[in-house]
Amino acid sequence: MTLDERMDLINQVGEEVTTQEDLKTLLSSEEKLIAYDGFEPSGQIHIAQGILKAVNVNKMTKAGISFKMFVADWHAYANNKMGGDLEKIKTVGKYFIEVWKACGMDLSNVEFVWASDLVKDPDYWKLVLQVGKSNALKRFVRTAEMMGRDESMDKLTGAHIIYSCMQVADIFTLGAKITQLGMDQRKVNMLAREIGPQLGFWKPVVVSHHMLQGLTPPQKLEASNSKLETNINDQNSNLKNSDIVSDLDIRASDLKDDAISRVIAIKMSKSNPDSAIFMTDTKEDIKRKIGKAWAPEGIVEENPILEYCKYIIFETQNEIQISRPDKFGGAATYKSYQELEQDYASKALHPMDLKSAVIDILDNLLEPVRKHFEENEEAKKLLEQVRSFQVTR
């Protein structure tokens, strides 16, 4: 595989890559490269953590990158997930791994690493303290969004600050030259790029993937839509027209912060089961959730059904087939997302016809996962336990 082909695969994963020049330098070296992503074990896995994560990991490993999937059980404990019960968190972590085994992730170049193993090493905690000493408190508070928290000091605990320090330390402890996490983790990854050289390490390349939107109607913006749209367009233009985006520009502009906050506000949520398709949902679950999902006719922006088509279906299928009576346009086949979006925007494709096709495709995609949890006794027991746990934010 050529350098350009490898770059293209990674850029397909990253909605933003910081920086293109650093990525090219890494890929041009003879070094064995490691990328990582981390998940707090919390509740059932939704389709973004399952199928979309499998798609992204498979592209990274195809590009010749070894991948470390980090099961952040202690981080979930610090963030009070599963009521702060570490044993429950570990059970959920094992369930996560079973889902990844069953959902099409190529595990030949993937290693599962547990935070509970890292924390046994005193050198890890020494690095956590070094990270904590590198910046004033307010610098770490700014990363609170990656824990699903706001930056209000009266709502953050000391554990949340330790969490930020741990996440930066994780990158260097794992030897990850590439961080491959969601856009909601961007702030802490940029902090790692800043701190790394200070502590004698490297600047990790930050590959920030798209956050799949929730199925429920999007929340209203506090800022004006026009302002946010202008900010996003300006940033997209800068990213397309420049091979290098400096860390200083990214940190100083903070225009992207509004966009990231918006992404976090409308992403799917485990605490609201109707906002996402979960990896073991039945066809009836899928039919109910997709059927009532937000999908206004002719509206492309912030349309979760179109997001599922773009980031899930066309990444795993060659086409989408629409079945409908002749009086409503007859059968149609879409072989690209762009073609589908164009017809949707022009109202040539009705939301209900698209939803019907999406329901069938998602059901087929989840069937192997459901089968695994029905036939594998250990996986079945884990799912039963996880379903009995109450999810806490």
N, C-alpha and C positions, 0 to 999 in steps of 0.2 A: 504494500500500500504506500502510495506516495505521500510526501509531507502535506501537499494540498488536500489530498483526500482525507487524511487524518484531521487536519484543521477543519475541514468542512463538517465532519461527523461531530466534532466537539462543539462547533458553532451551531449545529442543529439543536444541541442540548441547551446551550446557553442563550437565554434571552439577552444577557449581557455577559461579556467576557472581559475581565480586567487582568492583564491587558493582552491585546492580540500579539504585540511584540514579544512579551514574556512567554506566552504560550508557544509561539513559533520557536523561540530559543530553547525551551524545554524539549519540544518534540524533535528538534534537530540534534539534541545531545544523544549520547549513547546510554544515558542513565536509565535505569529501570524506574519508571514513574508510578507513583501511587496517588490515587484520588480517593477522597472519602466523602461520605454523606452520613449524617447522624439523625436518628429519630428517637424522640421520647416515646417509650412504650406507654400508650394511653388509649384504652378502649379498642374498638374494632378498626381495622385498616380500611380506609376508603380507597376508591379507585385511583386517586392520584398517587397515593403511597404504594399501591400495588402495581397496576398495569403501567401507569405512566412512569413510575420509578424503574420498572423493568425495562421499558423502552430506552430510557436515558442511560441506565447502567450498561445495557447491551451495546449502545453506541460508543460509550467510553471504552469498554473493553475491546470492542472491535477496532478501535483506534490504537490499540496496543497499550492501554493503561490498565494496571492492576487496581482493583477497587476494594476498598475496605468499607464495609457497611457497619457503621458504629451504632451499637445498641446502647443508647444513652440512659441507662436505668438510674444512675445516681443523679443525673441532670433532671430527670422526671421527678425524682424524690425531692430535689431542691426546689422544683417548681410546683410541689404539692399535688402532682398528678396521682390519680387513684387514691385520693385522700391521704397521700403521704405514706402509704403502706408499701414498703420496698419489696416485700415478697409478692404482693399482687403485681407490682410493676414488672418484676422478673418473669412472672407467669405470662404477662402480656408480651414481653420481649420474645419469649419462646414461641408464642403464637404468631408474632410478626414473621419470624424466620420460616415457619411452616407455610405462611402465605407466599412469601417470596419463592420458596421451593416450588410452589404449585402454579405460579402465575406467568411462567415463561421467561423468568430471569435466567440468563446463562451464568451458572455459578462456577464455571471452570476457572475464572480469574477473579472470583469474589471471595473475600475472607470476612467472616463475621467477628467483630471485636466488641467486647462488653466493657462498659465503663467500670463495672464492678471489679474487673481484673486490673485495669489501669490504676485504680486508687490504692491497690495494695503496695505500690512502689513509692517509697519516700521521695525519690527524685521527681516523680510526677507532681507531688504537692509542693516541692521546692520551686518547680517551674510555675505552678499556679500562683505562688506568692510573688515570684519575679514579675509575672504578668501584672498582678495587682498593684505592684509598686511602680509600674511604668507610667501611669497616668493618674490624673486627678479623678475623684469619684464621679464627677459629672460626665466624664468621657465614657464610663461604663454604663451609667444610667441611660445614655442615649441608645444603647443596644437592647433595651428592654423589650422592644417589639418582637424580637426573635423568640421570646418566650411566650408570646401571646399576651403581653402585658403592656400597659401604657407607661409613660415616663414619670407619672406622679410619684413623688418621693414618699407620700404618705401611704401608698399602696404597695410599694416594693419592700421586700424584706432583705436582710443581710444575705440570705441564701441566694437571692436573685443576683446579687453582685458577684458572689462566688461563682455562680453559674457562668456568667460572662467570662470570668477569668479561666474557668475550666475549659470552656469551649475553645478559647484561643490556645490554651496549653495542649488540648487534644490534637490539634493540627500538627504541632511539632513533635509531640510524643509518637504519633502514628507515622511520622515521616512523610506526610502528605504534601506534595508539591502543588497539588490541585485540590481546591475545595469545590465540591459539586453539590450545592444546596439550593434551596428556593430563594426567590428574591426577598423573602421576609428575613433571611439570615444575612443579608448583604452588609448591614452595618457592622456586625461583629467580625465578618470576614475581612472587611476593609480595615478594621482595627488590627487584625492579625498581620496584614500587610505592613502596617505602620510599626508594630511592635517587633516583628520578626528580626529585622536587621539590628535593632537596638539590643536584642538578647543574643546576637550571634547566629541567628538562623537565616532563613530565606524569606522572600516575599512570595507567598503562595499565589498562584493564579486562581482567580475567583471566577468560577463558571456558575452563574446564577440562573437556575431554570425557572420557567413560567409556573405561576401558581394557578392551579385550576379553579375556576370560579364556582361558587356554590349555586345550587339549583333554585334557591329562593330569590325573591326580588331584591335587587341591590339596594344597599342603604343609601340614604341621601348624603350628598357631600356637604361638609361644613363650608368648604371653600367653593367658589363658583366653578361650574363645569368648564367654562371658557378658560379660566386661569389654569386649571389642571391640564386641559387639553393642550393649551399652548406650551406648558412646561414639558409635557410628554413629547410633543412633536419636536420641540427644540432639542431635547435629549436624544431622541431617535435620530434626528438629522446629524447631530454631532457624532454619534456612534457610527453611522454609516459613512460619514465623510472623513473620518480620521482612523488611522490604524492604531493610534496610541491615545488612550485616555488616561491622563495623569491622575495619580492618587489625589494630588492637591486639588485639582479641578473637581474631582468627584466629591471630595469632602467639603470643599468650600462652597460649591454652588448650592448644594442641598435642595436644588429644584427637584431632584429625583425622590427626595424624602416624601413629598406629597403623593407622588405616584405610588411609592411602596406602601404608604399608609392606606391608600385606596385599595391596593391589591389585597392587603391583609384584611381590610374591612369586608370585602366581598368574597373571600375565599371560602371553600367548604369547611364545615365545622363538625367535629364528632359530637359535640354537645347538642347539636340540632340534627337529629338523624335524617330529617327530610331535606337537608341541604346537600347531601352527598349519596352516591351509590356506594355501598360497602361490598367488600370482596366476597362475602357469602350471602348476599341478598338473593332472595328467590325471584322468580320471574314476576310474581305478583308484586313484590316490593319494587322492582324496577319499573313495572308498568304504572304503579301508583305514583312514584316519585317523578318519573319522566313526564307522566301525563299532566301533572299539575305544575311542572317546572316553569319558571319565568322564560318566556320566549315570544315576545311581541312580534306580530307579523311585520315583515319588512325591516325590522330593526336588527342591525348586525352588532352594534356596540354592546358590550356587557351582556351578551346572550349566551347563557351556559350550555344550551343545546348545541350551538355552533362550536363552542369551545370543546365539547366532548367529541364532536366530529373532527375537528382539526387536530387535537392533541392525543386523542385515544383511538378513534376509529381509523382515520387515514394513516396512522402510524402502525396499525396492525392489520389493516385490510386494504385490498387493492381498489375497492369501489364501494359505493353505497347504492343499493337498489331501492327505488321507491315504487310501491304498488298503490295504484289508485284508479278509479273508474275513468273511462275515456272522457266523460263530460267534465272531469276536473284536470284533464291534461294527459291522462293515460300513464302507463309505466314509464319510468325514467331511470337512467343509470348515470351516476356521477363518478368519474375516475380521478377527480382532484378536488381538494377543498375549495380552491379558487372558483371553480365552476359552480360548485354548490352554493357558495356564498353569494355569487352574482345572481343566481336565480332566486335565492331567498330575499335578497335586498330588493329585487324588482317585483317581489310578490308572486313570481311564477311558481314558487314552491311554498306551500302552506305549512305552518308550524305543525299541525296535527299529522300531516302526511310524513313529515320528517321525523317526528317523534315516534311514529309507529315503526319506522325502519330502525331507529336508534334503539328502541326497546329490544327488538329481536337480535340485533348485533351484540349489544351488551350482555344479553342473556347467554349467548353462545360463548362470549369471551370469559364469562364467570363460571361456566359449567365445569371446567377442569378443577377449579378451586373448590367449588361446592363438593365435587366428587371426592377430592382428596380429604376433605374434612368429614365426609360421610364414611369413607372406607378405611382411613388410617386411624386406629384407635387412639393413639397418643394425640394426634391433631384434633380429633373429635373431643377428647376430654379437655384439651386446652381451650377450644372454642366455647364449650359449655361453661368453663370457669370464667372466661373473659366476659361472656354475656351476663353472668351473674354479678359482675362488678359494677358499681356505680361510677360513671365517668365524671371526673371533676375537672374544672377548667384550670 
